[in-house]
Amino acid sequence: MQLPRPRSLAGQLFAMQVVLVAAVVAGCALFAYFTDRAQAEETAKRQVTATARAMADSPSVREAIRSDDPSAALQPYAEHVRVDTGVDFVTIMKPDGTRWTHPDPQLIGLPFIGTTGPALLGKTFTETYTGTLGPSTRAVTPVKDDGRITGLISVGITVDRISSQLEEQVKILALAAGGALALGGLGTYVINARLRRHTHGMNAGELSRMHDYHEAALHAVREGLLMLDGRRRIALINDGGQELLGLDDSAVGRNIDELGLPAPLVGALLASEPRVDEVHMTADRIVVVSTRPVIGGERRGTVATLRDHTELQALSGELDSERGFTQALRSQAHEAANRLHTVVSLIEMGRVDEAVEFATAELELAQVLTDRVVGAVAEPVLAALLLGKAAQANERGVELVLAEDSRIDDGVLPPSLAARELVTMLGNLIDNAMDAAQGSDGARVTVTALVEDGELLLRVRDTGPGVAPGDMEEVFRRGWSTRGAERGLGLALVRQAVHRARGTVELTPGRTGGAEFTVRLPLGARDGAAAGKDPVAAKGDGAGGVGGAGDGAGGEAGDGAGDGAGDGAESMAGATTDSGERGGS
């Protein structure tokens, strides 16, 4: 058997409010009833007192009392006053209490029923007493003639008449209370109907659980959640959203335009139409943004979800680099097969000495390449990256030159400078330079990597067409490229990685044309290592530059080491024998 569902929050509030309104109305009605009753009794006392004292001050009453038959003169007068004033009885009596007048003529001459003591002392007083007409509120006052008390006057209103007057007031009060209760109930119903719509008919327990789940979900999910109200202010942002956008709790309640976010990102968040999986860049991250306006009769705001695309983009770049290495290996495997056939053919021709000399030369070239790069750049990540890029440069017909003053000792880079960040920076700069310089005369990409003045300096210079002065800053904007609409992310990733490392990146024209990118990364308290003087050049077929902002992150360093050793051996070994072909920084 299914238990009945608890009443919704709106229903519970409606019941509580109806009971409260009923209690308030009932309390007010009782208060008004007792107040009116007290006022009615007080009014009756004032009425009978005023009437009694007016009659006691009347000269005709004093004169009638002095006559031989006071009752004959006073009875018509008393009845006339009783009818005119609306009281129930007017009794005029002797000081001893014998009645001269009474509404019932048969009771004339009989003793007055009630208290007369204070009046005989010259005082006017009121009391509630049960007489011949039943309980009544009465006033008794003396009649004085030349200072003597010659008679007493009692004027009274029965309690039944006071009650009947009060009943009329109670009827009016009941109608007013009923109207107030109906109006209050109707207003309560309308308010709670609106509340029911807003709470979707849920009860207090369900709302409490939903709030708990809401808070837990906001803090648990890695994705960012951002809610804007209709006035472009941040109504809610979870921990993931603060991390992705570089904000803190103070952002809640502020306008989204005031937070220093990139203009394209702000435009996407404020768009009136939904946005789905748009890629935007902040200073430190690449985020995928999806938005949906909150509509309910009018636009109430926007809900946006934010996903971190930084690592995915880096992995995508590594995959692109792996593909490049694979293509280089395929080509070099073909070249290696040709060389092996040459050795075999020389042996078959009986020219063994020449075969041994040819094979030994090939082996020495490969070893020289590795020794030169590792000797100048002992940092394994950068060394492996340069060897890998040498292989790619060789395949693309680019001469990759390591400047003679390049030197980085092993362990000089702090743990805070992640290997992936170095691969992103230098790999994208070299890829971008090779794109630009490829096909130019004397195509060359010169790389400088050294530590000086407590900073890691990475410089990449190409012989490409260079960058127009007006585009010096635009090249770092996502989407800027001269190589097609699908490019234009590599240099934006470089600037983002440099920003995360608290460094700087600068673009200047090359000394002999092309473009020159210089990255400086602080190394903390470490001193710069002495720059080496061992030149290592890579003789290839192509060049690099900024013509198309490379999208690849450069690949993980370890992957390129083995590839570059074989692929670029010939060109780099040849470059070391010809100082004229070496590039300086």
N, C-alpha and C positions, 0 to 999 in steps of 0.2 A: 504494500500500500504506500503510495507516494504521499509524503507529507505536504501540506499546503505551503505554497511559496510565501515567504514573509511579505508583509505589506511594503509597497515601495516607499522610498523616503518621502516623496510628495504626499502619499496617502497618510503616512504616519504624522507628518507635519500638519496635514489638513485636520485629522482627528484631534491632535493636540490643540490646534488653534481654535477649533470649534468649541472644545471643552473650555478653553481659556476664555473665549468670548462669552460663552454662556455663563461662566462663573462671574466674570466681570459685570455682565448685565444684571445677573441675579443679585450680586452684591450691591450694585448701584440702586436696584429697585428696592431692596430691603432698607437700605440707608434712606432713600427718598421716602419710603412708607413711614418709618419711625420718625423721620424729621417732620413730615407733614402732620403726623398725629400729634407730635409735641406742639407744632405750630398751631394746629386746630384747637388744642386745649388752651394754649396761651391766648389765642384770639378770643375764645369763649370767655375766659376770665376777664380780659380787658373789656369785652362788650358788656358783661353783666355788671362789672364794677362801674363803668361809665354810666350805665342806665340807672343803677341804684343811687349813685351820688347826685346825678342830675335831679332825680325825683326828691331826694332828701333836701336839696337846696331850693326846691320850688315853694314859694310863699303859699300857694293854694293848698299844698299838702299840710303845712303847719296850721293853716287856718281851719282846714277840715278836721284836723285832730282836736282842735279846741272846741269844735261844735258838739252839740248834744248827741248827734248820731253820726260819728265819723264814717261808719261803714257805708251809709247811704251815699255820701259824697265821694268816698275814695274808691269804691268798687268799680264804677264806670270809668273813672280816670285810670285805674290800674289796668283794666282790660284794654282800654284804648292804647296805653303805652305798650302793653304786651304785644298787641297785634302790630303796631307800627315798628317796633324794634326787632321783632322776630324771635323774642325769647319765649320760653315755655311757661314760665310763671312769674308773677309779680305779687308778692305778699307784703302787705303793710300790717304791722301788729303793734300791740301795746308793748311797753318795756318788759312786761312779764311773759310775753310770747303769745298772747291771745290774738288770733287773726281778726283783722278788720276786712281784709280782701283775700280772695283766692280764686283761681280759674274754675274751681268747683264750688259754687255757692253753698252747697250743703256743708262744706268744711269750714265756713266762716264761723267764728266764735270758738273754734277748737284750738288747742295749743299748737304752736309751730313746732315742727319736727326738725331739729337741727341744733347747731351751736349758736349761742347768742352772747356768750360771756365777753369776748373782745369788743363787741359792739357796745355793750353796756358801759364799757370803759372808755368809749369815745373813739374807737378805732374801726376802720373799714377793713374787712378781711374776706378772703375767698376760701372755699373748701369744696371737696367732692363728698356728697352725702346722699344717702338713700332716704328719700322722703315718700310722700303719698303718690308722686308721679314716677317713682323709681330713682335710680342713681342719677345725680345731676351735679353739674358744676355751678356753684352759687356764690353770690357776694352778699354780705350783710353789712349795712351801714346805719349809724344812728341818725335820727331826726332831732335836731336841737332847736329849742325855742328859748331865746334869752339865756342861753348857757345851760338850760336844762334839757335832758334827754326825754322827749315826750313820746317817742315812738321809734320803731325799727322798720327798715325796709330790706327785704330779701328778694333778689332777682336771680333767676337760674335758667340754665339750659340743660336739658336732659342729655345724658351720655349717648342715648340712642340717636338723638339728632346729630351730635358731633360725629358719631360713627357713620351715619348715613351720608353726611357731607364728605367724610374721608373716603367712603366707598366710591364716590364719583371721581375723586382725585386718583384713587387707586386704579380705576378702570382706565383713565387717561394714561396713568403711569405704565400700566401693563401693555397698553397699545404701543406706547413709545418704546418700552423695553423689547417687545416682540419685533417692532420694526428695526430697532438697533441690532437685535440678534440676527434677523434675516439679512440685513445689509452687511453685517460683519461676516456672516457665513458665506454670502455671495462673493464678497471681496476676497475672502480666504480661498474660496474655490477657484476664482480666476487666477490668483497669484500662484496657487499650487498646481494648477493646470499648466501654467508656463514653466514652473519648476519641474514638473513631470516630463515636459518635452526636453528640457535641458539635461536632465539626469537619465533620460531614456527609460524611465520606469524602474530604475534600479533602487534597491533599498540601501540602508546605511552600511550594512556589512559588505555588500557587493562594491559599493563605492570605496570603502576603506581598503578592501583587497585590491581593487583596481589601482588605487593610489600606491599601495605597496609594490605591486608588480610594475607599475609605471616607473617608480623611483629605481627599483632594482634593474629594470631593463635599460634605463638611461645610463646607469653607471657601468653596466656589464658589457654592452655592445661596443666593439672597437670602431664601428662606423660612426661617423659624426651625424648628429641630428640637430637641425636648426629650425626654429619656428619664429616667423616674423608676424607682427600684428598688422592691422590695416594702416598704421601710421609709420611703417618701415622700421619699427623698433624691434629689437630682439626680445621676444617673449620667453624663449627657452633655448638653452643650448647645453648639450650633454658634455661629458668629459672628452669623448672622442672628437666632438666638434671644436672644443677649445684647443685641443692639441693640434688638430689639422690646420686651424686658422690662426694659431698663435694668439689666442685670446684668453681671458680669465673671467672670473665671476663678475667683475665690474662691467662686463659688456652687456649684461642683461639690463634691459630698459633703455639702452642707447640706440641711436639711429645707426643703421648699417652703413650709411655714408660716412660716418664719423670715425670709423675704426681703422682706416688706412689700408683697406684691402684693395687688391688690384681692380681697376675699373671694369674689365671684362667679367670678373667674378661677381662684382656687385650688380652689374647689369643682368646677369643670369639669375641671381637671387631675387631681383625685383621684377623680373619679366612677368607679364600678365598671363602668358601662355605656358603650359608645362614644358619643362626641359628634361631630356632623357640622356643620361650618361655623357654629359659634356665634360671635356677635359680642360681644366684651368690650372694655372700655376700661381702659387703664392711665393713668398720670399724663400721658403725652405722646402716646399713640397709640391707635388703634382696631385691634384685631387680630381675625382670624377664626381660631378654634381648632377643630381636629379631633383627637380622641383615640381611641386603641384600646388596651385592656388587653393585656398580654403574658401569655398563659395557657399553661402547660405542666405539667399535673398540679396546680399551685398557682399562685396569682397572683404573678407575678414583677415586676410593675411596669406602667408605662404609657408608650406612645410618643405624643407630641403634635406636631402640625405647626402652625405659626403663620404667618399671612399678614398683611401690612400692609394694612389697609383704610383708612388715614388719607387717602391721596391719592384713593382711589376714592370715599370719602364726600364729600370736598371737591368732586370733579368732579360727583358726584350732586347736591350742593347747587347747584353752578353751573348744572347742567341745569335744576333746579327753578326757579332764578331766570330762566333764559332763557325757560322756558315762561311764567313770569309776565309778562316783558317782551313776549313775543309776544301774549299775551292783551290786555295794555295797548295795544299798537300796533294790534291789531285794533279795539278799542273807539275809540281815538283817531282811527283812519282813518275810522271812521264819523262821529265828531264833525267831523273836518276836512271830510268830504264835505258835511255839513250846512252848515258855515260857507261853503264854496265855493258851494253852491247859493244861499245867502243873498246873497252878493256878486253872483252872476250875475243873480239875480232883481232886485236893486236896479238893476243896469245896464240890464236890459231895461225896467224901469219908468221909465228916464230919470233916476233919482236917483243920478247918478254921484258927486257929492260925498259922499253918505252911504256909498256903496259903498267909496270910497277911505278914508274915515275908519274904517269898520268893519275893513277889511283891515289898515290901518296899526296899529290898536289891538291886533289879534291878533299882529302881528309884534313889536310892542314888548313885549308880555307875555312872549313866548318869550325875547326877548333879555334882558329884565330878570331872568328866572329864572336864566339862565346866568351873567350878570354878578354877581348877588348871591351865588350859591354859590361861584363861582370866586374872587370877591373876598375872601370870608371864609376859604375853605379852598383854598389854592393847591396843596396836595398833590394831584396828579391822580387818584390811586387813590381817595382818600376823596371828592373832588369828584364824580367820575363815579358812585361808588356812591350818593351822596346824591341826585344828579339822577335816577338810575334808580329809587331807592326813592320819590322824590317822585311819579313816574308811577304806581307801584303803589299808593301811598297815595291818590292822586286817584281811581283806579279803585275802590278799596275804600271810599271815603267816609271817609277818615281825613285829619285835618289834621296834616301833618308840619311841625314847626317847628324851625328851626335857631336855637339860642339866640344872643342878640345879642353875647355875649362870646366866641363861637367864633372861633378864628383859628389856622390852621396854615400857616406859610409853606412854600413849595416847597423841598425839599432838607433840611428840618429833621430828617426821619426817617432813622435810620441804615440802611445796607444790610442789616444783620443782621435788621431787622424786615421780613419778607417781605410783599409786597402781598397774597398769598393769606391770610396770617394776619389781616391787618386786615379783609379782606373777610369772613372767617369770623366774627370777633368782632362787628364792627359790623353786618354784614348779618343775622346770626342774632338779635342783640338787637333790631334794628328789626322784623324779621319777627315775632318773638315778641311785641313790644309791640303791633303792629298787630292780631295775633290776639286779644290780651286786650282791647284798648280798642274794638274794632269793635262798634258797636251801643250804646255807652254815651253818656250825655248829654255833649255838648261833646267828643266823642271827639277826642283829640289825642295825638300822640307828639312829645315834645320831645327834640331831639338836641343835645348839647354836645360839641364837639371842639376842644380847645386844648392848648397846651403850657405847662406851668408847673412851676417848680422842677425842671427836668431830666427831667420825665416827660410822656408823652403821656396825656392824660385824655380818655376817651370816656364820656359819660354818656347814658343813654336812660331817659326817664321817660314813663309812660303814664297814662291816666285810666281804666284798667280796674278790675276788682274788687279788685285787690291780691292779696297772698299771706298766708296764715295764718301767725302767728308760728312755729308748729311745723314749717312747711314751708320755712322760710328756707334751710336747708341742703339739703333734699331736692330742691329744684328743679334742682340741678346734677347730680343722679344720673340716669344713663341710664335712660330708661323712664318718668320722672315726667312726667305731663301731665294736663291736664283736658280735652284735646281728642280723646281716643281712644287706643286701644292702639297705633296705628301711629305715634304721635308720640313726643315725649320725648327727642330726641337733640340738638336745637339748643343748649340751654344747656350740656349736657355737652361739646359740641364747643367752645363758648366757653371754658369753664374749662380744657379741655385746651390750646387755643391760647394762652391767657393763661399757663398754666404753662410752656409751651415758650418763651415770650418772657420768662420770669422776672418776670412781673407779678402783679397781684392783681385779683380781681373781687369786688365786694361788692354785696349786695342789701339795700336798706333801703326802708321805706314811703315813698311819694311825699308831697310837702308838702300836696297837696290830694287825696290818695287815690291809688289805683293803686300801682305799684311803680316803683322807681328802681334801675337797675343802673349801677355805676360801675367802670370798668376803668382801671387805672393801669399803664403800661408804662414801665420805665426806658429812657432814651435815652443812657445812658453819660455822657460828659463834656460833652455839649451843654447849653447853657443854654436854658431855655424862652423861646420867642418871646413877644413882648408880645401879650396877648389883644386881638383886634379888637372893635370896637363896632358893626359894621354888622349889623343884624338881618336875617335872611332867614327868612321863614316860608312854609309850604306849607299853603294852605287846602284841606282835603279833606273827605271824608265819614266817615272811620273813626277808629279809635284803636288803640293797641298795648298790650301787657302780657305777662304771664307765663302767661295762661290755658292756652295750649298751647305747649309748647316747640318752636319752629320747627325744621324739619328742614333747610331750605335753608341753604347757606353764604352766600347773598347774591349770588352771581354775580360774575364778574370785573368790575372797575370800569369798564373801557372799554366794556363792552356796554351799560351803563345810561345813559351820558352823553347819547347822542342821543335815547334814548327819553324820558328825564326832561325834556329841554328842551322838548319839545312837549307832553308829557302833563300836566305840573304847572304850566304857565305861568300859567294863569288863577288857580289858587288861591294860588300863592306871590306873584305880583305883587299880588294883592288884599290879601294879608296885610301887605305892606310899607307899605300906605297906612293901616293901622289898627293903631296901636301896642297897642291893647287886645287884639288877637288874637295878639300875639307871645308866645312862651313864653320864660322865662328859665331859666338853669341853676341 
